[in-house]
Amino acid sequence: MKIVVLDGYTLCPGDLQWDALMKLGEVTVYDRTPPEAVRERIRDAEAILTNKTVVTGECMRGCPSLRYVGVLATGYNVVDVRSAQELGVVVTNVPAYSTQAVVQHAMALLLADMSRVAQYDALVKAGRWAASRDFCFYADPMQEIAGKTMGIVGFGHIGQAMARAAQGMGMRVIVNTAHPRAEMTQFVSREELWAQSDVITLHCPLTEATRGIINAETIAQMKDGVRVINTARGPLVDGEAMASALRAGKVACYMADVMTEEPPRGDDPLLCAPNTILTPHVAWAPRQTRERLLNVAVENLRAFLAGTPRNVVKG
């Protein structure tokens, strides 16, 4: 079997190996693939693996040997799944591999904001503590998260784990999801979630229904001083509307590990907006997490070759 990995660098930047995958066929790994090179690189492939490189229906229709597309992520919006089904191409993803890592990162963003960790670290290193007349000094107001309400949009593996983490720190949790199913959690309409939440965290997939769910209209329904966390997908949030809300003080802090375009344009409005904490799509990237992802991706392909495909996604 001819196997092509379109963008292997972010998964394996040198600390992991492709050995297990290479046992399944003839493997070509590209660190990155520009859009104009996708069709040529997968033209003769029977199986391809992609993380963020877009695989369109047009590309797949030009690849008569193609039988399998493995997404090296949980979200699979980079693949035209409907066209794949029409062509008889199986598409798989890797669910739940990053649950704990993403929750860890989302909580780190929130705690960094509420406890002002980076700000105080910088002040200490600038000599403010050494110059203090007291054993401590106050320069940047902090807040407790206990007692605040966290609104979670989306309640898959990550959303559920986020709820447990928030409850463990004394927060009240409310959830909006299309499939309510968990105990000890209050499910509400999206409008109620906007209105009641002190902190809103996004853990839903990017679909046409969820694209831009946080926009000028929905922000207006939120509490003054709300905090918003996005470790899901950048286009869930209208960047212009969020930047405007940050400048106006409507949103106290926007914490995101994802952007509408990745890497972001230099003129992205969120890059110069006040009160943001932005990280470069690394919530999924601890070594242990990436190793788990790679192992599951290989097993997905192995199961497909054995005639028992698993983690198959539908359009």
Phi and psi in degrees as a GROMACS rama.xvg file:
@    title "Ramachandran Plot"
@    xaxis  label "Phi"
@    yaxis  label "Psi"
@TYPE xy
-92.1915  120.837  LYS-2
-118.754  131.785  ILE-3
-122.776  127.256  VAL-4
-101.694  118.252  VAL-5
-80.128  -32.1932  LEU-6
-147.42  75.7562  ASP-7
-86.1045  -11.3848  GLY-8
-66.0248  -43.3647  TYR-9
-65.8331  -31.0261  THR-10
-77.8404  -43.5588  LEU-11
-127.157  78.1159  CYS-12
-80.1699  9.63895  PRO-13
132.995  -13.2867  GLY-14
-99.5503  -5.33461  ASP-15
-126.138  164.271  LEU-16
-124.441  154.747  GLN-17
-94.9944  15.3246  TRP-18
-55.376  -44.0465  ASP-19
-63.6524  -38.1217  ALA-20
-67.122  -37.4582  LEU-21
-67.065  -17.3352  MET-22
-74.8593  -12.1912  LYS-23
-97.2327  -6.67949  LEU-24
166.227  -166.209  GLY-25
-85.6278  111.57  GLU-26
-109.298  131.848  VAL-27
-118.786  124.459  THR-28
-112.401  120.7  VAL-29
-101.966  134.507  TYR-30
-61.6051  -43.2411  ASP-31
-148.309  152.424  ARG-32
-134.908  116.249  THR-33
-69.2701  154.921  PRO-34
-53.6087  -37.7609  PRO-35
-72.474  -12.2434  GLU-36
-101.977  -4.97913  ALA-37
-60.0835  -51.439  VAL-38
-60.4278  -43.4966  ARG-39
-64.4266  -40.3863  GLU-40
-73.1458  -25.7753  ARG-41
-106.213  6.95049  ILE-42
-53.1581  -42.6998  ARG-43
-105.61  6.89482  ASP-44
-75.3002  146.747  ALA-45
-96.6097  -28.4794  GLU-46
-138.629  138.991  ALA-47
-129.895  150.205  ILE-48
-120.885  135.384  LEU-49
-142.296  145.576  THR-50
-102.714  -68.0754  ASN-51
-118.975  -3.28118  LYS-52
-72.2893  126.266  THR-53
-73.4699  133.109  VAL-54
-117.48  106.113  VAL-55
-87.9651  165.753  THR-56
-62.3087  -37.1717  GLY-57
-61.2032  -43.3109  GLU-58
-61.7018  -45.749  CYS-59
-65.3964  -36.1011  MET-60
-66.7957  -21.2529  ARG-61
-89.7521  9.16599  GLY-62
-125.255  83.8798  CYS-63
-63.9844  -21.2289  PRO-64
-86.3109  -11.3564  SER-65
-66.9302  128.353  LEU-66
-123.993  -16.1203  ARG-67
-151.983  135.631  TYR-68
-126.098  118.951  VAL-69
-105.644  121.295  GLY-70
-88.9027  126.677  VAL-71
-87.1319  52.0975  LEU-72
-169.489  174.845  ALA-73
-84.289  -47.169  THR-74
-72.1299  137.766  GLY-75
-124.55  25.8782  TYR-76
-68.7888  -9.70783  ASN-77
-79.5511  -7.63167  VAL-78
-115.365  136.096  VAL-79
-76.762  86.7413  ASP-80
-65.9317  -37.876  VAL-81
-62.2284  -44.0707  ARG-82
-64.541  -38.4576  SER-83
-59.057  -43.858  ALA-84
-62.8232  -41.2023  GLN-85
-62.4801  -31.6744  GLU-86
-89.5842  -3.09671  LEU-87
76.7662  22.3251  GLY-88
-94.7129  126.386  VAL-89
-81.4093  132.501  VAL-90
-116.803  130.067  VAL-91
-124.168  159.878  THR-92
-131.419  -174.691  ASN-93
-124.314  88.4172  VAL-94
-76.5303  147.721  PRO-95
68.4418  4.63793  ALA-96
-67.9569  -28.5449  TYR-97
-109.706  14.7786  SER-98
-53.0331  -56.8139  THR-99
-66.8924  -36.6088  GLN-100
-65.9254  -41.6594  ALA-101
-69.5805  -41.3453  VAL-102
-62.2365  -43.6423  VAL-103
-56.0048  -44.9615  GLN-104
-69.6911  -43.2052  HIS-105
-62.1676  -42.6665  ALA-106
-68.159  -34.3678  MET-107
-62.7563  -40.6936  ALA-108
-61.4458  -46.7185  LEU-109
-64.2436  -45.2591  LEU-110
-66.0283  -36.4951  LEU-111
-61.3859  -38.6946  ALA-112
-72.1252  -48.5605  ASP-113
-71.304  -33.6829  MET-114
-97.1522  -4.58184  SER-115
56.8943  42.5845  ARG-116
-60.6213  -52.0811  VAL-117
-64.5792  -37.654  ALA-118
-64.2343  -45.3119  GLN-119
-70.4308  -36.0533  TYR-120
-58.3513  -45.0112  ASP-121
-64.7789  -40.1394  ALA-122
-67.2589  -40.1995  LEU-123
-60.8821  -45.4785  VAL-124
-70.6859  -18.6891  LYS-125
-86.752  -0.383446  ALA-126
99.6063  2.9671  GLY-127
-65.8193  -38.2437  ARG-128
-70.97  -41.8309  TRP-129
-60.6922  -28.7765  ALA-130
-91.7867  -0.606042  ALA-131
-73.7817  145  SER-132
-83.3844  -11.5761  ARG-133
-120.084  172.861  ASP-134
-71.9774  -11.5766  PHE-135
-145.542  170.939  CYS-136
-144.779  154.74  PHE-137
-115.81  126.898  TYR-138
-136.534  -22.2395  ALA-139
-140.124  114.492  ASP-140
-58.8444  134.902  PRO-141
-107.741  163.239  MET-142
-137.972  150.839  GLN-143
-83.1453  144.114  GLU-144
-89.9006  -21.1802  ILE-145
-58.9221  134.667  ALA-146
91.4939  -13.9894  GLY-147
-84.1571  160.386  LYS-148
-100.671  123.988  THR-149
-101.748  126.003  MET-150
-101.871  123.377  GLY-151
-109.272  123.196  ILE-152
-101.134  112.01  VAL-153
98.761  133.029  GLY-154
-138.179  50.1675  PHE-155
-82.3745  -152.905  GLY-156
-57.8097  -45.1755  HIS-157
-70.8143  -44.0896  ILE-158
-59.6209  -40.8594  GLY-159
-66.988  -41.3601  GLN-160
-67.1772  -35.6879  ALA-161
-63.5546  -39.5976  MET-162
-61.6387  -43.3198  ALA-163
-63.6219  -41.2936  ARG-164
-64.7346  -43.5074  ALA-165
-66.1825  -43.0951  ALA-166
-63.2796  -35.9438  GLN-167
-65.1558  -21.4745  GLY-168
-102.101  14.4975  MET-169
88.0243  13.8899  GLY-170
-88.9455  150.233  MET-171
-83.5587  136.57  ARG-172
-118.17  131.071  VAL-173
-124.868  152.663  ILE-174
-136.421  141.124  VAL-175
-119.492  123.878  ASN-176
-155.688  155.452  THR-177
-74.3242  -15.9337  ALA-178
-132.11  74.8369  HIS-179
-60.5638  131.968  PRO-180
-157.339  2.14992  ARG-181
-105.777  148.442  ALA-182
-82.2518  159.498  GLU-183
65.5391  17.6598  MET-184
-130.768  138.964  THR-185
-90.7425  118.539  GLN-186
-92.9796  134.707  PHE-187
-136.304  166.353  VAL-188
-68.8986  163.031  SER-189
-63.8678  -36.9224  ARG-190
-64.2102  -40.3718  GLU-191
-65.3344  -38.6671  GLU-192
-63.1691  -45.4957  LEU-193
-56.822  -43.756  TRP-194
-74.3399  -30.1136  ALA-195
-97.1428  -19.8081  GLN-196
-82.7893  136.679  SER-197
-84.6818  -31.4259  ASP-198
-132.389  130.263  VAL-199
-116.052  128.92  ILE-200
-127.249  133.722  THR-201
-99.9455  125.416  LEU-202
-139.93  35.6733  HIS-203
-108.355  158.432  CYS-204
-72.5708  159.53  PRO-205
-87.2947  114.245  LEU-206
-133.005  175.988  THR-207
-63.0218  -28.8408  GLU-208
-75.4282  -27.2738  ALA-209
-103.128  -10.1858  THR-210
-59.8979  124.517  ARG-211
69.2099  28.4463  GLY-212
-65.8964  -25.11  ILE-213
-102.168  111.732  ILE-214
-144.196  -174.384  ASN-215
-58.4263  -40.2312  ALA-216
-68.0442  -44.6471  GLU-217
-74.3467  -33.2797  THR-218
-61.654  -36.9299  ILE-219
-63.1026  -23.8132  ALA-220
-83.6062  -8.20629  GLN-221
-86.5563  164.582  MET-222
-62.9046  148.204  LYS-223
-65.166  134.744  ASP-224
82.1885  15.8228  GLY-225
-64.6662  152.067  VAL-226
-113.775  140.14  ARG-227
-126.004  130.646  VAL-228
-116.711  132.56  ILE-229
-131.219  102.866  ASN-230
-114.707  19.9923  THR-231
-100.885  -83.796  ALA-232
-142.658  137.801  ARG-233
-56.0897  -45.546  GLY-234
-68.2952  -0.950054  PRO-235
-65.3885  -21.6554  LEU-236
-118.144  132.426  VAL-237
-76.4149  108.663  ASP-238
-62.0566  -40.1385  GLY-239
-62.8893  -45.1962  GLU-240
-64.9896  -39.5605  ALA-241
-67.2052  -43.7924  MET-242
-60.7998  -40.5627  ALA-243
-63.8262  -41.8008  SER-244
-67.0614  -34.7418  ALA-245
-67.1398  -42.9727  LEU-246
-65.1349  -33.9538  ARG-247
-81.0105  -12.3346  ALA-248
84.4862  2.29172  GLY-249
-62.6061  -44.4288  LYS-250
-101.77  125.155  VAL-251
-75.1482  -35.1647  ALA-252
-159.642  137.307  CYS-253
-113.256  120.924  TYR-254
-116.495  119.761  MET-255
-142.566  143.227  ALA-256
-107.838  3.8784  ASP-257
-138.78  153.333  VAL-258
-133.55  164.473  MET-259
-60.3137  -43.7358  THR-260
-116.777  138.161  GLU-261
-131.669  119.535  GLU-262
-65.5316  157.756  PRO-263
-71.5968  154.067  PRO-264
-65.9329  153.019  ARG-265
-63.4353  -23.7304  GLY-266
-101.206  16.8939  ASP-267
-57.79  128.887  ASP-268
-62.5949  -24.0092  PRO-269
-76.0814  -19.5151  LEU-270
-69.2978  -26.8016  LEU-271
-114.594  7.58035  CYS-272
-75.8823  149.169  ALA-273
-74.8598  158.941  PRO-274
57.4805  53.1021  ASN-275
-123.057  152.066  THR-276
-127.221  114.064  ILE-277
-122.666  129.793  LEU-278
-123.209  155.748  THR-279
-89.393  60.8256  PRO-280
52.3966  54.3935  HIS-281
-119.301  6.42255  VAL-282
-58.8164  -29.973  ALA-283
-86.33  -0.864117  TRP-284
-101.67  5.33515  ALA-285
-54.3595  147.312  PRO-286
-55.4912  -42.9434  ARG-287
-62.5562  -36.0105  GLN-288
-68.804  -44.7066  THR-289
-66.4174  -36.0512  ARG-290
-62.9725  -41.403  GLU-291
-62.4096  -42.6127  ARG-292
-59.8992  -47.9063  LEU-293
-61.4979  -42.9204  LEU-294
-61.3717  -43.9239  ASN-295
-67.8317  -39.7619  VAL-296
-60.641  -41.346  ALA-297
-65.6825  -42.7894  VAL-298
-66.508  -32.9635  GLU-299
-59.5173  -45.976  ASN-300
-68.8928  -39.5615  LEU-301
-60.5046  -41.6833  ARG-302
-65.9512  -38.9794  ALA-303
-61.2856  -45.1027  PHE-304
-64.8816  -27.654  LEU-305
-83.3446  -1.91849  ALA-306
84.644  13.2818  GLY-307
-129.309  64.2717  THR-308
-59.308  144.505  PRO-309
-132.712  164.199  ARG-310
53.0526  39.1808  ASN-311
-79.1689  132.676  VAL-312
-101.841  151.107  VAL-313
-115.55  152.105  LYS-314
